[in-house]
Amino acid sequence: MPKLTKRKSKTPGLPPGTLVHVGERKTHKVKITVIDYDDKKFQQTEMKDVDECSRYKDTATVTWINMDGIHEIDLLKALGESFTIHSLVLEDILNTGQRPKMDDYEDYLFIVMKMFYFDEEKKEIIPEHISLILGHNFVISFQEAQGDVFNPVRERLEKNYGRIRKMGADYLTYALMDAVVDNYFVIMEKQGENIEVLEEIYDDPHVNAISEIHRLRRELIYLRKSIWPLREVINIMQRQEHPLIKKGTRVFLRDLYDHLIQVVETIETYREMATSLLDLYLSSISNRMNEVMKVLTIIATIFIPLSFIAGVYGMNFRYMPELEWRYGYLYALALMLAVALVLLGYFKRKEWF
């Protein structure tokens, strides 16, 4: 499991707008990809100089600039200067612990959200900080590392599937957010599979079950914390009239809002199920302990009268009539066996075993 709740913060006391990368230290080279398109043409370019991106600011086409890696502050600052991005926005882009939100800066909208992957090898959720800037004819996306869930969007742009190349930058922003939200369903499916596996602990509780349940609960709490605020972001985008978001796009944002509600409700359901799993695990352990104690109680109850008989005839008094019996030893054993059988019959009748 990743350290989802690991505390990451910048040095306190710095002035607002100070650019400090907060998050895991990255060493890979930052990659900037530009996709420029309209309904008739499509061009994808990998930029080696961030200054080249500035020429797409006022074009008639729609431009998607994607930056893989936010740890090189100088590049981020240069891109911000090219598109007149406020220093507070750049600060939030670098703060990977920022909660999902949307800020309106009149000329552009700034959106923060979380993207999640599921590592099949490690069987854990990998979170990633995503920032989007929606301008009049451009969208800029910032990611912590290479690799994302946007490949379906890129394919639709390249092959001109659907309406995406006929719509504006606001629809592209919707498409990117929709790709992230759709991937939430994949994560929820994995969590559902984990719950199904853990539901079998009642029949065979094991030592690692308790740690797996706690890991599941921590993941669900983190998912709720990362996804819940996005409801308000999408709700504002689809209800509030803004010149950057056309009326036709609000219909799709409404559908995106419904999808996100489903994800949130699924998280809440899984949280309740995880709590029930913990109760189920403790109940199964308690039942197993009760079964063990029942067996021990039966054994102890049977041996109490046997010990009494053995204790009586183990006394060292000189005058004990039974000590002179020729078959006294066999009589004592027979008496013990009879007592044991009577007690076993009684317990069987009471359905103790």
C-alpha contacts under 8 A as a table, 3 or more apart, distances in Angstrom:
res1	aa1	res2	aa2	distance
1	M	122	K	7.55
1	M	123	K	7.32
1	M	124	E	4.85
1	M	125	I	6.80
1	M	215	R	7.22
2	P	124	E	6.54
2	P	125	I	6.69
2	P	126	I	6.62
3	K	6	K	5.35
4	L	127	P	7.64
4	L	219	E	7.47
4	L	222	Y	6.85
5	T	222	Y	7.37
8	K	22	V	6.32
8	K	23	G	6.08
8	K	97	G	6.82
9	S	22	V	6.01
9	S	23	G	7.87
9	S	95	N	7.93
9	S	97	G	7.78
10	K	20	V	6.80
10	K	21	H	7.77
10	K	22	V	6.02
11	T	14	L	6.74
14	L	18	T	6.54
15	P	18	T	5.87
16	P	88	L	6.78
17	G	87	S	4.79
17	G	88	L	4.56
17	G	89	V	7.81
17	G	90	L	7.32
17	G	91	E	5.50
18	T	87	S	7.43
18	T	88	L	7.91
18	T	91	E	6.36
19	L	73	I	7.02
19	L	87	S	7.76
19	L	90	L	6.86
19	L	91	E	5.20
19	L	94	L	7.06
20	V	73	I	7.59
20	V	91	E	6.96
20	V	94	L	6.43
20	V	95	N	7.59
21	H	70	I	7.57
21	H	71	H	5.99
21	H	73	I	7.39
21	H	94	L	4.73
21	H	95	N	6.14
21	H	96	T	7.93
22	V	94	L	5.98
22	V	95	N	4.84
22	V	96	T	5.87
22	V	97	G	7.41
23	G	95	N	6.97
23	G	96	T	5.60
23	G	97	G	7.36
25	R	71	H	7.45
26	K	69	G	7.87
26	K	71	H	6.43
28	H	69	G	7.75
29	K	69	G	7.37
30	V	67	M	6.93
30	V	68	D	5.61
30	V	69	G	4.86
30	V	70	I	7.24
30	V	71	H	7.91
30	V	72	E	7.18
31	K	46	E	7.46
31	K	47	M	7.66
31	K	67	M	5.77
31	K	68	D	5.03
31	K	69	G	6.80
31	K	146	Q	7.80
32	I	46	E	5.86
32	I	47	M	5.44
32	I	48	K	7.29
32	I	50	V	7.65
32	I	65	I	6.98
32	I	66	N	5.64
32	I	67	M	4.53
32	I	68	D	6.31
33	T	44	Q	7.22
33	T	45	T	5.81
33	T	46	E	4.42
33	T	47	M	5.94
33	T	65	I	5.80
33	T	66	N	5.18
33	T	67	M	6.57
34	V	44	Q	5.69
34	V	45	T	5.17
34	V	46	E	6.13
34	V	47	M	6.95
34	V	53	C	7.73
34	V	63	T	6.91
34	V	64	W	5.70
34	V	65	I	4.53
34	V	66	N	6.38
35	I	42	F	7.30
35	I	43	Q	5.68
35	I	44	Q	4.39
35	I	45	T	6.43
35	I	63	T	5.67
35	I	64	W	5.05
35	I	65	I	6.47
36	D	42	F	6.00
36	D	43	Q	5.23
36	D	44	Q	6.41
36	D	61	T	6.57
36	D	62	V	5.78
36	D	63	T	4.38
36	D	64	W	6.36
37	Y	40	K	7.54
37	Y	41	K	5.45
37	Y	42	F	4.38
37	Y	43	Q	6.19
37	Y	61	T	5.67
37	Y	62	V	5.48
37	Y	63	T	6.49
37	Y	157	L	7.90
37	Y	165	R	6.89
38	D	41	K	5.53
38	D	42	F	6.70
38	D	61	T	5.36
38	D	62	V	6.19
38	D	165	R	5.46
38	D	166	K	6.60
39	D	160	N	7.84
39	D	165	R	4.84
39	D	166	K	5.00
42	F	157	L	7.46
42	F	158	E	6.45
47	M	50	V	6.63
47	M	52	E	7.04
47	M	53	C	7.56
49	D	52	E	5.72
49	D	53	C	7.82
50	V	53	C	5.67
50	V	54	S	7.83
50	V	75	L	6.71
50	V	78	A	6.91
50	V	79	L	6.16
51	D	54	S	5.76
51	D	78	A	7.25
51	D	79	L	7.08
51	D	82	S	7.01
52	E	55	R	6.24
53	C	56	Y	5.80
53	C	57	K	7.55
53	C	65	I	7.79
53	C	79	L	7.61
53	C	82	S	7.62
54	S	57	K	5.53
54	S	79	L	7.79
54	S	82	S	5.27
54	S	83	F	6.67
55	R	58	D	7.03
55	R	59	T	7.49
56	Y	59	T	5.44
56	Y	63	T	6.60
56	Y	138	F	7.75
57	K	83	F	6.80
57	K	137	N	7.38
57	K	138	F	6.88
58	D	137	N	7.31
59	T	62	V	7.48
59	T	137	N	7.38
60	A	137	N	7.29
61	T	137	N	6.83
62	V	137	N	5.00
62	V	138	F	5.53
62	V	168	G	6.48
62	V	169	A	5.99
63	T	137	N	6.50
63	T	138	F	4.58
63	T	139	V	6.29
63	T	169	A	7.55
64	W	138	F	5.76
64	W	139	V	4.82
64	W	140	I	5.84
64	W	141	S	7.66
65	I	138	F	7.60
65	I	139	V	6.23
65	I	140	I	4.67
65	I	141	S	6.29
66	N	140	I	5.78
66	N	141	S	4.77
66	N	142	F	6.08
66	N	143	Q	7.81
67	M	70	I	7.31
67	M	140	I	7.71
67	M	141	S	6.19
67	M	142	F	4.95
67	M	143	Q	6.20
68	D	142	F	6.32
68	D	143	Q	5.01
68	D	144	E	6.12
68	D	145	A	5.11
68	D	146	Q	5.14
69	G	72	E	7.33
69	G	142	F	7.12
69	G	143	Q	5.58
69	G	144	E	4.55
69	G	145	A	4.85
69	G	146	Q	7.05
70	I	73	I	6.83
70	I	76	L	6.79
70	I	93	I	7.67
70	I	94	L	6.42
70	I	142	F	6.85
70	I	143	Q	6.62
70	I	144	E	5.64
70	I	145	A	7.89
71	H	94	L	7.45
71	H	144	E	7.62
72	E	75	L	5.72
72	E	76	L	6.60
73	I	76	L	5.07
73	I	77	K	6.01
74	D	77	K	5.06
74	D	78	A	6.12
75	L	78	A	5.10
75	L	79	L	6.21
76	L	79	L	5.18
76	L	80	G	6.13
76	L	90	L	7.43
77	K	80	G	4.97
77	K	81	E	6.25
77	K	90	L	7.37
78	A	81	E	5.13
78	A	82	S	6.30
79	L	82	S	5.07
79	L	83	F	6.44
80	G	83	F	5.38
80	G	84	T	5.63
80	G	85	I	4.64
80	G	86	H	7.27
80	G	87	S	7.87
80	G	90	L	7.18
81	E	84	T	4.91
81	E	85	I	6.30
82	S	85	I	7.87
85	I	89	V	6.72
85	I	90	L	7.21
86	H	89	V	5.33
86	H	90	L	6.63
87	S	90	L	5.01
87	S	91	E	6.13
88	L	91	E	4.95
88	L	92	D	6.33
89	V	92	D	5.16
89	V	93	I	6.23
89	V	110	F	7.21
90	L	93	I	5.00
90	L	94	L	6.40
91	E	94	L	5.31
91	E	95	N	6.34
92	D	95	N	4.93
92	D	96	T	7.64
92	D	98	Q	6.54
93	I	96	T	6.98
93	I	112	V	7.93
93	I	130	I	7.94
93	I	131	S	6.10
93	I	142	F	7.32
95	N	98	Q	5.66
96	T	128	E	7.79
96	T	129	H	5.34
97	G	129	H	7.59
98	Q	112	V	7.55
99	R	112	V	7.09
99	R	113	M	7.15
99	R	226	S	6.54
99	R	229	P	7.34
100	P	111	I	7.31
100	P	112	V	4.71
100	P	113	M	4.51
100	P	114	K	6.94
100	P	226	S	6.73
100	P	227	I	7.41
100	P	229	P	5.71
100	P	230	L	5.58
100	P	233	V	7.62
101	K	111	I	5.82
101	K	112	V	5.25
101	K	113	M	7.02
101	K	229	P	6.83
101	K	230	L	6.61
101	K	232	E	7.91
101	K	233	V	5.81
102	M	109	L	6.92
102	M	110	F	5.47
102	M	111	I	4.45
102	M	112	V	6.42
102	M	233	V	5.75
103	D	109	L	5.88
103	D	110	F	5.09
103	D	111	I	6.64
104	D	108	Y	6.56
104	D	109	L	4.84
104	D	110	F	6.47
105	Y	108	Y	5.41
105	Y	109	L	5.94
105	Y	110	F	7.53
106	E	109	L	7.16
107	D	135	G	6.45
107	D	136	H	7.33
108	Y	133	I	6.54
108	Y	134	L	5.33
108	Y	135	G	4.50
108	Y	136	H	7.09
108	Y	244	L	7.45
109	L	133	I	5.61
109	L	134	L	5.06
109	L	135	G	6.72
110	F	131	S	7.32
110	F	132	L	5.87
110	F	133	I	4.69
110	F	134	L	6.58
111	I	131	S	5.72
111	I	132	L	5.00
111	I	133	I	6.31
111	I	233	V	7.97
112	V	129	H	7.65
112	V	130	I	5.92
112	V	131	S	4.57
112	V	132	L	6.39
113	M	129	H	6.53
113	M	130	I	5.33
113	M	131	S	6.40
113	M	226	S	7.62
113	M	227	I	7.81
113	M	230	L	6.91
114	K	127	P	6.77
114	K	128	E	5.79
114	K	129	H	5.09
114	K	130	I	5.65
114	K	180	V	7.96
114	K	226	S	6.31
114	K	227	I	7.26
115	M	127	P	5.88
115	M	128	E	5.07
115	M	129	H	6.39
115	M	130	I	6.49
115	M	180	V	5.94
115	M	183	N	7.99
116	F	125	I	6.61
116	F	126	I	5.58
116	F	127	P	4.54
116	F	128	E	6.08
116	F	180	V	7.94
116	F	183	N	7.33
116	F	184	Y	7.09
116	F	187	I	7.40
117	Y	125	I	5.75
117	Y	126	I	5.02
117	Y	127	P	6.49
117	Y	183	N	7.93
117	Y	187	I	7.28
118	F	123	K	6.87
118	F	124	E	5.81
118	F	125	I	4.66
118	F	126	I	6.05
118	F	187	I	6.64
118	F	190	K	7.99
119	D	122	K	5.53
119	D	123	K	5.36
119	D	124	E	5.38
119	D	125	I	6.20
119	D	126	I	6.85
120	E	123	K	4.96
120	E	124	E	7.25
125	I	187	I	7.83
125	I	219	E	7.79
128	E	143	Q	7.29
128	E	144	E	6.44
129	H	143	Q	6.28
129	H	144	E	6.29
130	I	141	S	7.12
130	I	142	F	5.77
130	I	143	Q	5.19
130	I	144	E	7.40
131	S	141	S	5.63
131	S	142	F	5.07
131	S	143	Q	6.92
132	L	139	V	6.86
132	L	140	I	5.65
132	L	141	S	4.55
132	L	142	F	6.50
132	L	173	T	7.65
133	I	139	V	5.53
133	I	140	I	5.03
133	I	141	S	6.50
134	L	137	N	7.96
134	L	138	F	6.26
134	L	139	V	4.75
134	L	140	I	6.78
134	L	169	A	6.91
134	L	170	D	6.82
134	L	173	T	6.83
134	L	244	L	7.68
135	G	138	F	5.07
135	G	139	V	6.04
135	G	169	A	7.21
135	G	244	L	6.98
136	H	169	A	6.89
136	H	244	L	6.03
137	N	168	G	6.83
137	N	169	A	5.37
138	F	169	A	5.63
139	V	169	A	6.20
139	V	172	L	7.50
139	V	173	T	6.80
143	Q	146	Q	7.31
148	D	151	N	7.26
149	V	152	P	7.42
149	V	179	A	6.26
149	V	180	V	6.46
149	V	183	N	7.17
150	F	153	V	5.28
150	F	154	R	6.41
150	F	176	L	6.45
150	F	179	A	6.20
150	F	180	V	7.74
151	N	154	R	4.97
151	N	155	E	6.11
152	P	155	E	5.05
152	P	156	R	6.21
152	P	179	A	7.73
153	V	156	R	5.14
153	V	157	L	6.23
153	V	175	A	6.73
153	V	176	L	6.96
153	V	179	A	7.53
154	R	157	L	5.09
154	R	158	E	6.10
155	E	158	E	5.09
155	E	159	K	5.97
155	E	160	N	7.96
155	E	161	Y	7.92
156	R	159	K	5.34
156	R	160	N	5.38
156	R	161	Y	4.66
156	R	162	G	7.14
156	R	164	I	7.25
157	L	160	N	5.08
157	L	161	Y	6.71
157	L	164	I	6.68
157	L	165	R	6.27
158	E	161	Y	7.99
160	N	163	R	7.73
160	N	164	I	7.32
160	N	165	R	6.28
161	Y	164	I	7.12
161	Y	165	R	7.98
162	G	165	R	7.74
163	R	166	K	5.25
163	R	167	M	6.31
164	I	167	M	5.35
164	I	168	G	7.76
164	I	171	Y	6.83
164	I	172	L	6.75
165	R	168	G	7.58
167	M	170	D	7.80
167	M	171	Y	5.97
167	M	172	L	7.66
168	G	171	Y	5.56
168	G	172	L	6.67
169	A	172	L	4.96
169	A	173	T	6.25
170	D	173	T	5.07
170	D	174	Y	6.33
170	D	244	L	6.58
170	D	245	I	5.48
170	D	246	K	7.17
170	D	249	T	6.91
171	Y	174	Y	4.89
171	Y	175	A	6.13
171	Y	249	T	5.83
172	L	175	A	4.94
172	L	176	L	6.28
173	T	176	L	5.21
173	T	177	M	6.25
174	Y	177	M	5.13
174	Y	178	D	5.91
174	Y	249	T	7.63
174	Y	252	F	7.46
174	Y	253	L	6.66
175	A	178	D	4.97
175	A	179	A	6.19
176	L	179	A	5.16
176	L	180	V	6.51
177	M	180	V	5.15
177	M	181	V	6.24
178	D	181	V	5.06
178	D	182	D	5.96
178	D	256	L	6.32
179	A	182	D	5.14
179	A	183	N	6.32
180	V	183	N	5.23
180	V	184	Y	6.65
181	V	184	Y	5.04
181	V	185	F	7.18
181	V	256	L	7.78
181	V	259	H	7.41
181	V	260	L	6.58
182	D	185	F	5.53
182	D	186	V	7.24
182	D	259	H	7.94
183	N	186	V	5.08
183	N	187	I	6.58
184	Y	187	I	5.06
184	Y	188	M	6.17
184	Y	263	V	6.94
185	F	188	M	4.91
185	F	189	E	6.10
185	F	263	V	6.67
186	V	189	E	5.08
186	V	190	K	6.44
187	I	190	K	5.15
187	I	191	Q	6.30
188	M	191	Q	4.97
188	M	192	G	6.09
188	M	263	V	7.50
188	M	266	T	7.32
188	M	267	I	7.43
189	E	192	G	4.98
189	E	193	E	6.32
190	K	193	E	5.09
190	K	194	N	6.35
191	Q	194	N	5.02
191	Q	195	I	6.29
191	Q	216	L	7.69
191	Q	270	Y	7.89
192	G	195	I	5.08
192	G	196	E	6.29
192	G	270	Y	7.41
193	E	196	E	5.08
193	E	197	V	6.36
194	N	197	V	5.19
194	N	198	L	6.25
194	N	216	L	7.94
195	I	198	L	5.04
195	I	199	E	6.06
195	I	270	Y	7.88
195	I	273	M	7.70
195	I	274	A	7.24
196	E	199	E	5.15
196	E	200	E	7.16
197	V	200	E	5.82
197	V	201	I	7.86
198	L	201	I	5.61
198	L	209	A	7.18
198	L	213	I	7.51
198	L	277	L	7.28
199	E	202	Y	6.80
199	E	277	L	6.63
200	E	203	D	5.88
200	E	204	D	6.76
200	E	205	P	7.86
201	I	204	D	4.89
201	I	205	P	4.36
201	I	206	H	7.07
201	I	209	A	7.22
201	I	281	Y	6.53
201	I	284	S	7.79
202	Y	205	P	5.75
202	Y	280	L	6.59
202	Y	281	Y	6.30
202	Y	284	S	5.34
203	D	284	S	7.76
205	P	209	A	6.85
205	P	281	Y	6.79
205	P	284	S	6.86
205	P	285	I	6.98
206	H	209	A	5.58
207	V	210	I	6.74
208	N	211	S	5.44
208	N	212	E	6.25
209	A	212	E	5.06
209	A	213	I	6.12
209	A	281	Y	7.73
210	I	213	I	5.17
210	I	214	H	6.30
210	I	278	L	7.18
210	I	281	Y	7.39
211	S	214	H	5.11
211	S	215	R	6.10
212	E	215	R	5.01
212	E	216	L	6.15
213	I	216	L	5.05
213	I	217	R	6.22
213	I	274	A	6.64
213	I	277	L	7.21
213	I	278	L	6.60
214	H	217	R	5.05
214	H	218	R	6.17
215	R	218	R	5.16
215	R	219	E	6.23
216	L	219	E	5.16
216	L	220	L	6.22
216	L	274	A	7.13
217	R	220	L	5.11
217	R	221	I	6.13
217	R	271	R	6.53
217	R	274	A	6.16
217	R	275	T	7.74
218	R	221	I	5.11
218	R	222	Y	6.20
219	E	222	Y	5.12
219	E	223	L	6.08
220	L	223	L	4.97
220	L	224	R	6.09
220	L	267	I	6.48
220	L	270	Y	7.50
220	L	271	R	6.34
221	I	224	R	5.16
221	I	225	K	6.16
221	I	271	R	7.68
222	Y	225	K	5.00
222	Y	226	S	6.10
223	L	226	S	5.09
223	L	227	I	5.91
223	L	267	I	7.58
224	R	227	I	5.24
224	R	228	W	5.44
224	R	264	V	6.98
224	R	267	I	6.59
224	R	268	E	7.92
225	K	228	W	5.83
225	K	229	P	7.35
226	S	229	P	6.88
226	S	230	L	7.72
227	I	230	L	5.42
227	I	231	R	7.41
227	I	264	V	7.21
228	W	231	R	5.79
228	W	232	E	7.96
228	W	264	V	6.56
229	P	232	E	5.65
229	P	233	V	6.85
230	L	233	V	4.93
230	L	234	I	6.27
231	R	234	I	5.46
231	R	235	N	6.00
231	R	257	Y	6.67
231	R	260	L	6.74
231	R	261	I	7.29
232	E	235	N	4.94
232	E	236	I	6.09
233	V	236	I	5.38
233	V	237	M	6.33
234	I	237	M	4.99
234	I	238	Q	6.18
234	I	253	L	6.69
234	I	254	R	7.88
234	I	256	L	7.63
234	I	257	Y	6.02
235	N	238	Q	5.38
235	N	239	R	6.09
235	N	254	R	7.60
235	N	257	Y	6.62
236	I	239	R	5.21
236	I	240	Q	5.40
237	M	240	Q	5.69
237	M	241	E	7.83
237	M	245	I	7.64
237	M	250	R	7.34
237	M	253	L	7.28
238	Q	241	E	7.89
238	Q	250	R	4.71
238	Q	251	V	7.35
238	Q	253	L	5.46
238	Q	254	R	5.95
239	R	250	R	7.48
241	E	245	I	7.31
242	H	245	I	5.48
242	H	246	K	7.56
243	P	246	K	6.76
245	I	249	T	6.58
245	I	250	R	7.18
246	K	249	T	5.45
246	K	250	R	6.74
247	K	250	R	5.30
247	K	251	V	7.24
248	G	251	V	5.86
248	G	252	F	7.55
249	T	252	F	5.35
249	T	253	L	6.37
250	R	253	L	4.83
250	R	254	R	6.13
251	V	254	R	5.17
251	V	255	D	6.63
252	F	255	D	5.05
252	F	256	L	6.22
253	L	256	L	4.82
253	L	257	Y	6.08
254	R	257	Y	5.01
254	R	258	D	6.46
255	D	258	D	5.12
255	D	259	H	6.45
256	L	259	H	5.08
256	L	260	L	6.27
257	Y	260	L	5.11
257	Y	261	I	6.25
258	D	261	I	5.07
258	D	262	Q	6.46
259	H	262	Q	5.16
259	H	263	V	6.50
260	L	263	V	4.99
260	L	264	V	6.22
261	I	264	V	5.08
261	I	265	E	6.09
262	Q	265	E	5.14
262	Q	266	T	6.08
263	V	266	T	5.05
263	V	267	I	6.23
264	V	267	I	5.08
264	V	268	E	6.31
265	E	268	E	5.07
265	E	269	T	6.18
266	T	269	T	5.03
266	T	270	Y	6.11
267	I	270	Y	5.09
267	I	271	R	6.08
268	E	271	R	5.08
268	E	272	E	6.41
269	T	272	E	5.27
269	T	273	M	6.24
270	Y	273	M	4.84
270	Y	274	A	5.97
271	R	274	A	5.03
271	R	275	T	6.31
272	E	275	T	5.12
272	E	276	S	6.21
273	M	276	S	4.89
273	M	277	L	6.03
274	A	277	L	4.90
274	A	278	L	6.39
275	T	278	L	5.19
275	T	279	D	6.49
276	S	279	D	5.03
276	S	280	L	5.98
277	L	280	L	4.81
277	L	281	Y	6.00
278	L	281	Y	5.08
278	L	282	L	6.27
279	D	282	L	5.18
279	D	283	S	6.00
280	L	283	S	4.96
280	L	284	S	6.05
281	Y	284	S	5.13
281	Y	285	I	6.22
282	L	285	I	5.13
282	L	286	S	6.09
283	S	286	S	4.97
283	S	287	N	6.08
284	S	287	N	5.00
284	S	288	R	6.15
285	I	288	R	5.13
285	I	289	M	6.17
286	S	289	M	5.03
286	S	290	N	6.12
287	N	290	N	4.95
287	N	291	E	6.23
288	R	291	E	5.09
288	R	292	V	6.32
289	M	292	V	5.08
289	M	293	M	6.12
290	N	293	M	5.01
290	N	294	K	5.99
291	E	294	K	5.02
291	E	295	V	6.38
292	V	295	V	5.28
292	V	296	L	6.28
293	M	296	L	5.02
293	M	297	T	5.94
294	K	297	T	5.03
294	K	298	I	6.21
294	K	352	W	7.62
295	V	298	I	5.16
295	V	299	I	6.25
296	L	299	I	5.12
296	L	300	A	6.06
297	T	300	A	5.07
297	T	301	T	5.96
298	I	301	T	5.11
298	I	302	I	6.20
298	I	347	F	7.85
299	I	302	I	5.28
299	I	303	F	6.32
300	A	303	F	5.22
300	A	304	I	6.15
301	T	304	I	5.40
301	T	305	P	7.58
302	I	305	P	6.52
302	I	306	L	6.95
302	I	339	V	7.85
302	I	340	A	5.74
302	I	343	L	6.45
302	I	344	L	7.76
303	F	306	L	4.87
303	F	307	S	5.80
303	F	340	A	7.82
304	I	307	S	5.17
304	I	308	F	6.27
305	P	308	F	4.85
305	P	309	I	6.24
305	P	336	M	7.88
305	P	339	V	7.46
306	L	309	I	5.21
306	L	310	A	6.15
306	L	336	M	5.58
306	L	339	V	7.55
306	L	340	A	7.73
307	S	310	A	5.02
307	S	311	G	5.84
308	F	311	G	4.96
308	F	312	V	6.13
309	I	312	V	5.21
309	I	313	Y	6.41
309	I	332	A	7.62
309	I	336	M	7.35
310	A	313	Y	5.42
310	A	314	G	5.88
311	G	314	G	4.92
311	G	315	M	6.60
312	V	315	M	5.78
317	F	320	M	6.43
320	M	323	L	5.62
320	M	324	E	7.72
321	P	324	E	5.93
321	P	325	W	7.38
322	E	325	W	5.26
322	E	328	G	6.22
323	L	328	G	6.80
324	E	328	G	7.58
325	W	328	G	4.89
326	R	329	Y	7.88
327	Y	330	L	5.36
327	Y	331	Y	6.22
328	G	331	Y	4.95
328	G	332	A	6.15
329	Y	332	A	5.19
329	Y	333	L	6.35
330	L	333	L	5.10
330	L	334	A	6.05
331	Y	334	A	5.04
331	Y	335	L	6.05
332	A	335	L	5.05
332	A	336	M	6.20
333	L	336	M	5.08
333	L	337	L	6.15
334	A	337	L	5.06
334	A	338	A	6.07
335	L	338	A	5.10
335	L	339	V	6.19
336	M	339	V	5.19
336	M	340	A	6.19
337	L	340	A	5.09
337	L	341	L	6.14
338	A	341	L	5.14
338	A	342	V	6.13
339	V	342	V	5.16
339	V	343	L	6.24
340	A	343	L	5.22
340	A	344	L	6.13
341	L	344	L	5.03
341	L	345	G	6.04
342	V	345	G	5.11
342	V	346	Y	6.18
343	L	346	Y	4.97
343	L	347	F	6.21
344	L	347	F	5.15
344	L	348	K	6.05
345	G	348	K	5.04
345	G	349	R	6.14
346	Y	349	R	5.13
346	Y	350	K	6.35
347	F	350	K	5.03
347	F	351	E	6.18
347	F	352	W	5.46
347	F	353	F	7.18
348	K	351	E	4.90
348	K	352	W	6.02
348	K	353	F	6.19
349	R	352	W	7.77
